[in-house]
Amino acid sequence: MVEEADRALRRVTCPVLLMKSSFFPQPGGPRSVQEETADQPNVRIVRFVNSGHLIHRERFDEFITLVKDFFKEH
């Protein structure tokens, strides 16, 4: 399944913002937003460290800032 997703992503040529998080964040652990290296120049990968899968609820301000900045760039 992961290979299928990788192949599909490689066919996408428009700008992509991919946001990742942890499945089980550690309560009280340090939080940060880190950029990761992407294999494609049109893909930007950002990891929300120590956040669950509901990034838009847990880290709303950072989420909105990232999305707005991405749209401004493209």
Backbone as XML, in Angstrom:
<?xml version="1.0"?>
<chain id="A" units="angstrom">
  <residue number="1" name="MET">
    <atom name="N" x="0.829" y="-1.201" z="0.000"/>
    <atom name="CA" x="0.000" y="0.000" z="0.000"/>
    <atom name="C" x="0.866" y="1.254" z="0.000"/>
  </residue>
  <residue number="2" name="VAL">
    <atom name="N" x="1.947" y="1.229" z="0.764"/>
    <atom name="CA" x="2.836" y="2.388" z="0.817"/>
    <atom name="C" x="3.476" y="2.621" z="-0.548"/>
  </residue>
  <residue number="3" name="GLU">
    <atom name="N" x="3.850" y="1.537" z="-1.219"/>
    <atom name="CA" x="4.453" y="1.667" z="-2.545"/>
    <atom name="C" x="3.481" y="2.300" z="-3.526"/>
  </residue>
  <residue number="4" name="GLU">
    <atom name="N" x="2.202" y="1.948" z="-3.442"/>
    <atom name="CA" x="1.186" y="2.540" z="-4.314"/>
    <atom name="C" x="1.072" y="4.037" z="-4.047"/>
  </residue>
  <residue number="5" name="ALA">
    <atom name="N" x="1.089" y="4.421" z="-2.786"/>
    <atom name="CA" x="1.011" y="5.837" z="-2.430"/>
    <atom name="C" x="2.236" y="6.581" z="-2.933"/>
  </residue>
  <residue number="6" name="ASP">
    <atom name="N" x="3.409" y="5.980" z="-2.825"/>
    <atom name="CA" x="4.635" y="6.600" z="-3.337"/>
    <atom name="C" x="4.559" y="6.799" z="-4.843"/>
  </residue>
  <residue number="7" name="ARG">
    <atom name="N" x="4.089" y="5.786" z="-5.559"/>
    <atom name="CA" x="3.967" y="5.903" z="-7.019"/>
    <atom name="C" x="2.966" y="6.983" z="-7.397"/>
  </residue>
  <residue number="8" name="ALA">
    <atom name="N" x="1.868" y="7.050" z="-6.675"/>
    <atom name="CA" x="0.857" y="8.067" z="-6.957"/>
    <atom name="C" x="1.413" y="9.460" z="-6.693"/>
  </residue>
  <residue number="9" name="LEU">
    <atom name="N" x="2.128" y="9.632" z="-5.599"/>
    <atom name="CA" x="2.698" y="10.942" z="-5.274"/>
    <atom name="C" x="3.708" y="11.377" z="-6.328"/>
  </residue>
  <residue number="10" name="ARG">
    <atom name="N" x="4.456" y="10.468" z="-6.889"/>
    <atom name="CA" x="5.452" y="10.809" z="-7.915"/>
    <atom name="C" x="4.804" y="11.326" z="-9.193"/>
  </residue>
  <residue number="11" name="ARG">
    <atom name="N" x="3.543" y="10.973" z="-9.421"/>
    <atom name="CA" x="2.837" y="11.469" z="-10.607"/>
    <atom name="C" x="2.282" y="12.872" z="-10.411"/>
  </residue>
  <residue number="12" name="VAL">
    <atom name="N" x="2.220" y="13.322" z="-9.182"/>
    <atom name="CA" x="1.685" y="14.658" z="-8.881"/>
    <atom name="C" x="2.770" y="15.694" z="-9.174"/>
  </residue>
  <residue number="13" name="THR">
    <atom name="N" x="2.411" y="16.704" z="-9.960"/>
    <atom name="CA" x="3.390" y="17.731" z="-10.312"/>
    <atom name="C" x="3.087" y="19.084" z="-9.678"/>
  </residue>
  <residue number="14" name="CYS">
    <atom name="N" x="1.901" y="19.246" z="-9.120"/>
    <atom name="CA" x="1.567" y="20.505" z="-8.470"/>
    <atom name="C" x="2.233" y="20.556" z="-7.092"/>
  </residue>
  <residue number="15" name="PRO">
    <atom name="N" x="2.323" y="21.743" z="-6.474"/>
    <atom name="CA" x="2.909" y="21.848" z="-5.137"/>
    <atom name="C" x="2.111" y="21.043" z="-4.114"/>
  </residue>
  <residue number="16" name="VAL">
    <atom name="N" x="2.846" y="20.353" z="-3.234"/>
    <atom name="CA" x="2.223" y="19.501" z="-2.209"/>
    <atom name="C" x="2.789" y="19.873" z="-0.841"/>
  </residue>
  <residue number="17" name="LEU">
    <atom name="N" x="1.897" y="20.068" z="0.117"/>
    <atom name="CA" x="2.295" y="20.269" z="1.508"/>
    <atom name="C" x="1.864" y="19.027" z="2.270"/>
  </residue>
  <residue number="18" name="LEU">
    <atom name="N" x="2.828" y="18.268" z="2.748"/>
    <atom name="CA" x="2.564" y="17.032" z="3.471"/>
    <atom name="C" x="2.912" y="17.248" z="4.936"/>
  </residue>
  <residue number="19" name="MET">
    <atom name="N" x="1.893" y="17.145" z="5.802"/>
    <atom name="CA" x="2.100" y="17.342" z="7.228"/>
    <atom name="C" x="2.014" y="15.999" z="7.934"/>
  </residue>
  <residue number="20" name="LYS">
    <atom name="N" x="3.030" y="15.711" z="8.729"/>
    <atom name="CA" x="3.101" y="14.443" z="9.456"/>
    <atom name="C" x="3.068" y="14.703" z="10.956"/>
  </residue>
  <residue number="21" name="SER">
    <atom name="N" x="2.664" y="13.670" z="11.685"/>
    <atom name="CA" x="2.665" y="13.760" z="13.148"/>
    <atom name="C" x="2.924" y="12.373" z="13.721"/>
  </residue>
  <residue number="22" name="SER">
    <atom name="N" x="3.021" y="12.313" z="15.028"/>
    <atom name="CA" x="3.171" y="11.040" z="15.720"/>
    <atom name="C" x="1.789" y="10.449" z="15.936"/>
  </residue>
  <residue number="23" name="PHE">
    <atom name="N" x="1.718" y="9.142" z="15.987"/>
    <atom name="CA" x="0.425" y="8.520" z="16.263"/>
    <atom name="C" x="0.093" y="8.611" z="17.745"/>
  </residue>
  <residue number="24" name="PHE">
    <atom name="N" x="1.105" y="8.406" z="18.587"/>
    <atom name="CA" x="0.920" y="8.499" z="20.027"/>
    <atom name="C" x="1.900" y="9.515" z="20.605"/>
  </residue>
  <residue number="25" name="PRO">
    <atom name="N" x="1.504" y="10.792" z="20.712"/>
    <atom name="CA" x="2.411" y="11.785" z="21.285"/>
    <atom name="C" x="2.617" y="11.553" z="22.781"/>
  </residue>
  <residue number="26" name="GLN">
    <atom name="N" x="3.755" y="12.015" z="23.291"/>
    <atom name="CA" x="4.048" y="11.897" z="24.712"/>
    <atom name="C" x="3.562" y="13.150" z="25.426"/>
  </residue>
  <residue number="27" name="PRO">
    <atom name="N" x="2.626" y="13.006" z="26.366"/>
    <atom name="CA" x="2.128" y="14.174" z="27.098"/>
    <atom name="C" x="3.270" y="14.922" z="27.783"/>
  </residue>
  <residue number="28" name="GLY">
    <atom name="N" x="3.291" y="16.224" z="27.610"/>
    <atom name="CA" x="4.299" y="17.059" z="28.243"/>
    <atom name="C" x="5.646" y="17.041" z="27.552"/>
  </residue>
  <residue number="29" name="GLY">
    <atom name="N" x="5.776" y="16.262" z="26.483"/>
    <atom name="CA" x="7.047" y="16.204" z="25.755"/>
    <atom name="C" x="7.275" y="17.462" z="24.935"/>
  </residue>
  <residue number="30" name="PRO">
    <atom name="N" x="8.520" y="17.704" z="24.523"/>
    <atom name="CA" x="8.815" y="18.898" z="23.733"/>
    <atom name="C" x="8.121" y="18.854" z="22.377"/>
  </residue>
  <residue number="31" name="ARG">
    <atom name="N" x="7.608" y="20.002" z="21.964"/>
    <atom name="CA" x="6.908" y="20.111" z="20.697"/>
    <atom name="C" x="7.700" y="21.005" z="19.768"/>
  </residue>
  <residue number="32" name="SER">
    <atom name="N" x="7.689" y="20.645" z="18.510"/>
    <atom name="CA" x="8.344" y="21.486" z="17.506"/>
    <atom name="C" x="7.752" y="21.176" z="16.144"/>
  </residue>
  <residue number="33" name="VAL">
    <atom name="N" x="8.112" y="21.998" z="15.186"/>
    <atom name="CA" x="7.739" y="21.772" z="13.797"/>
    <atom name="C" x="9.047" y="21.688" z="13.028"/>
  </residue>
  <residue number="34" name="GLN">
    <atom name="N" x="9.257" y="20.559" z="12.346"/>
    <atom name="CA" x="10.520" y="20.340" z="11.644"/>
    <atom name="C" x="10.274" y="20.039" z="10.177"/>
  </residue>
  <residue number="35" name="GLU">
    <atom name="N" x="11.051" y="20.671" z="9.337"/>
    <atom name="CA" x="10.988" y="20.398" z="7.903"/>
    <atom name="C" x="11.818" y="19.152" z="7.617"/>
  </residue>
  <residue number="36" name="GLU">
    <atom name="N" x="11.290" y="18.287" z="6.751"/>
    <atom name="CA" x="12.000" y="17.075" z="6.358"/>
    <atom name="C" x="12.337" y="17.139" z="4.875"/>
  </residue>
  <residue number="37" name="THR">
    <atom name="N" x="13.324" y="16.378" z="4.478"/>
    <atom name="CA" x="13.745" y="16.343" z="3.091"/>
    <atom name="C" x="12.750" y="15.549" z="2.263"/>
  </residue>
  <residue number="38" name="ALA">
    <atom name="N" x="12.398" y="16.084" z="1.101"/>
    <atom name="CA" x="11.496" y="15.397" z="0.178"/>
    <atom name="C" x="12.280" y="14.959" z="-1.052"/>
  </residue>
  <residue number="39" name="ASP">
    <atom name="N" x="11.850" y="13.875" z="-1.652"/>
    <atom name="CA" x="12.494" y="13.368" z="-2.865"/>
    <atom name="C" x="12.120" y="14.172" z="-4.101"/>
  </residue>
  <residue number="40" name="GLN">
    <atom name="N" x="11.018" y="14.899" z="-4.030"/>
    <atom name="CA" x="10.535" y="15.675" z="-5.171"/>
    <atom name="C" x="10.614" y="17.160" z="-4.857"/>
  </residue>
  <residue number="41" name="PRO">
    <atom name="N" x="10.982" y="17.980" z="-5.842"/>
    <atom name="CA" x="11.112" y="19.417" z="-5.593"/>
    <atom name="C" x="9.782" y="20.116" z="-5.320"/>
  </residue>
  <residue number="42" name="ASN">
    <atom name="N" x="8.670" y="19.535" z="-5.749"/>
    <atom name="CA" x="7.355" y="20.158" z="-5.548"/>
    <atom name="C" x="6.703" y="19.756" z="-4.231"/>
  </residue>
  <residue number="43" name="VAL">
    <atom name="N" x="7.375" y="18.902" z="-3.464"/>
    <atom name="CA" x="6.801" y="18.394" z="-2.209"/>
    <atom name="C" x="7.527" y="19.006" z="-1.017"/>
  </residue>
  <residue number="44" name="ARG">
    <atom name="N" x="6.745" y="19.543" z="-0.094"/>
    <atom name="CA" x="7.286" y="20.071" z="1.164"/>
    <atom name="C" x="6.733" y="19.206" z="2.283"/>
  </residue>
  <residue number="45" name="ILE">
    <atom name="N" x="7.624" y="18.629" z="3.104"/>
    <atom name="CA" x="7.221" y="17.762" z="4.202"/>
    <atom name="C" x="7.534" y="18.458" z="5.521"/>
  </residue>
  <residue number="46" name="VAL">
    <atom name="N" x="6.519" y="18.554" z="6.367"/>
    <atom name="CA" x="6.669" y="19.194" z="7.668"/>
    <atom name="C" x="6.161" y="18.221" z="8.732"/>
  </residue>
  <residue number="47" name="ARG">
    <atom name="N" x="6.968" y="17.997" z="9.764"/>
    <atom name="CA" x="6.581" y="17.095" z="10.847"/>
    <atom name="C" x="6.264" y="17.901" z="12.109"/>
  </residue>
  <residue number="48" name="PHE">
    <atom name="N" x="5.103" y="17.636" z="12.667"/>
    <atom name="CA" x="4.704" y="18.214" z="13.946"/>
    <atom name="C" x="5.133" y="17.228" z="15.021"/>
  </residue>
  <residue number="49" name="VAL">
    <atom name="N" x="6.252" y="17.518" z="15.646"/>
    <atom name="CA" x="6.836" y="16.616" z="16.638"/>
    <atom name="C" x="5.995" y="16.656" z="17.912"/>
  </residue>
  <residue number="50" name="ASN">
    <atom name="N" x="5.710" y="15.477" z="18.419"/>
    <atom name="CA" x="4.940" y="15.284" z="19.650"/>
    <atom name="C" x="3.514" y="15.823" z="19.535"/>
  </residue>
  <residue number="51" name="SER">
    <atom name="N" x="2.906" y="15.558" z="18.379"/>
    <atom name="CA" x="1.500" y="15.888" z="18.154"/>
    <atom name="C" x="0.800" y="14.643" z="17.642"/>
  </residue>
  <residue number="52" name="GLY">
    <atom name="N" x="-0.492" y="14.543" z="17.915"/>
    <atom name="CA" x="-1.274" y="13.425" z="17.418"/>
    <atom name="C" x="-1.747" y="13.676" z="15.998"/>
  </residue>
  <residue number="53" name="HIS">
    <atom name="N" x="-2.635" y="12.828" z="15.515"/>
    <atom name="CA" x="-3.060" y="12.940" z="14.128"/>
    <atom name="C" x="-4.051" y="14.081" z="13.882"/>
  </residue>
  <residue number="54" name="LEU">
    <atom name="N" x="-4.545" y="14.726" z="14.908"/>
    <atom name="CA" x="-5.432" y="15.880" z="14.735"/>
    <atom name="C" x="-4.630" y="17.177" z="14.869"/>
  </residue>
  <residue number="55" name="ILE">
    <atom name="N" x="-3.684" y="17.344" z="13.970"/>
    <atom name="CA" x="-2.779" y="18.502" z="14.015"/>
    <atom name="C" x="-3.564" y="19.806" z="14.041"/>
  </residue>
  <residue number="56" name="HIS">
    <atom name="N" x="-4.594" y="19.882" z="13.207"/>
    <atom name="CA" x="-5.362" y="21.124" z="13.104"/>
    <atom name="C" x="-6.073" y="21.490" z="14.405"/>
  </residue>
  <residue number="57" name="ARG">
    <atom name="N" x="-6.266" y="20.537" z="15.299"/>
    <atom name="CA" x="-6.875" y="20.834" z="16.603"/>
    <atom name="C" x="-5.819" y="21.055" z="17.681"/>
  </residue>
  <residue number="58" name="GLU">
    <atom name="N" x="-4.803" y="20.221" z="17.660"/>
    <atom name="CA" x="-3.779" y="20.277" z="18.708"/>
    <atom name="C" x="-2.823" y="21.447" z="18.542"/>
  </residue>
  <residue number="59" name="ARG">
    <atom name="N" x="-2.524" y="21.811" z="17.308"/>
    <atom name="CA" x="-1.523" y="22.852" z="17.024"/>
    <atom name="C" x="-2.094" y="23.849" z="16.018"/>
  </residue>
  <residue number="60" name="PHE">
    <atom name="N" x="-3.282" y="24.338" z="16.300"/>
    <atom name="CA" x="-4.045" y="25.150" z="15.355"/>
    <atom name="C" x="-3.249" y="26.324" z="14.780"/>
  </residue>
  <residue number="61" name="ASP">
    <atom name="N" x="-2.645" y="27.136" z="15.639"/>
    <atom name="CA" x="-1.946" y="28.329" z="15.153"/>
    <atom name="C" x="-0.801" y="27.977" z="14.210"/>
  </residue>
  <residue number="62" name="GLU">
    <atom name="N" x="-0.013" y="26.975" z="14.567"/>
    <atom name="CA" x="1.102" y="26.571" z="13.710"/>
    <atom name="C" x="0.590" y="25.964" z="12.402"/>
  </residue>
  <residue number="63" name="PHE">
    <atom name="N" x="-0.484" y="25.200" z="12.490"/>
    <atom name="CA" x="-1.105" y="24.587" z="11.318"/>
    <atom name="C" x="-1.567" y="25.668" z="10.340"/>
  </residue>
  <residue number="64" name="ILE">
    <atom name="N" x="-2.308" y="26.650" z="10.842"/>
    <atom name="CA" x="-2.832" y="27.724" z="9.992"/>
    <atom name="C" x="-1.697" y="28.531" z="9.381"/>
  </residue>
  <residue number="65" name="THR">
    <atom name="N" x="-0.677" y="28.833" z="10.153"/>
    <atom name="CA" x="0.461" y="29.589" z="9.637"/>
    <atom name="C" x="1.130" y="28.846" z="8.496"/>
  </residue>
  <residue number="66" name="LEU">
    <atom name="N" x="1.351" y="27.556" z="8.659"/>
    <atom name="CA" x="1.972" y="26.752" z="7.602"/>
    <atom name="C" x="1.136" y="26.741" z="6.334"/>
  </residue>
  <residue number="67" name="VAL">
    <atom name="N" x="-0.167" y="26.521" z="6.480"/>
    <atom name="CA" x="-1.047" y="26.456" z="5.319"/>
    <atom name="C" x="-1.095" y="27.813" z="4.605"/>
  </residue>
  <residue number="68" name="LYS">
    <atom name="N" x="-1.251" y="28.900" z="5.354"/>
    <atom name="CA" x="-1.284" y="30.235" z="4.743"/>
    <atom name="C" x="0.023" y="30.541" z="4.020"/>
  </residue>
  <residue number="69" name="ASP">
    <atom name="N" x="1.155" y="30.250" z="4.644"/>
    <atom name="CA" x="2.450" y="30.504" z="4.007"/>
    <atom name="C" x="2.621" y="29.670" z="2.742"/>
  </residue>
  <residue number="70" name="PHE">
    <atom name="N" x="2.163" y="28.426" z="2.778"/>
    <atom name="CA" x="2.243" y="27.555" z="1.608"/>
    <atom name="C" x="1.420" y="28.145" z="0.453"/>
  </residue>
  <residue number="71" name="PHE">
    <atom name="N" x="0.211" y="28.586" z="0.762"/>
    <atom name="CA" x="-0.638" y="29.175" z="-0.285"/>
    <atom name="C" x="-0.064" y="30.480" z="-0.816"/>
  </residue>
  <residue number="72" name="LYS">
    <atom name="N" x="0.560" y="31.266" z="0.042"/>
    <atom name="CA" x="1.206" y="32.505" z="-0.425"/>
    <atom name="C" x="2.338" y="32.218" z="-1.399"/>
  </residue>
  <residue number="73" name="GLU">
    <atom name="N" x="3.089" y="31.153" z="-1.147"/>
    <atom name="CA" x="4.195" y="30.774" z="-2.019"/>
    <atom name="C" x="3.711" y="30.258" z="-3.372"/>
  </residue>
  <residue number="74" name="HIS">
    <atom name="N" x="2.523" y="29.678" z="-3.391"/>
    <atom name="CA" x="2.038" y="29.032" z="-4.612"/>
    <atom name="C" x="0.742" y="29.643" z="-5.036"/>
  </residue>
</chain>
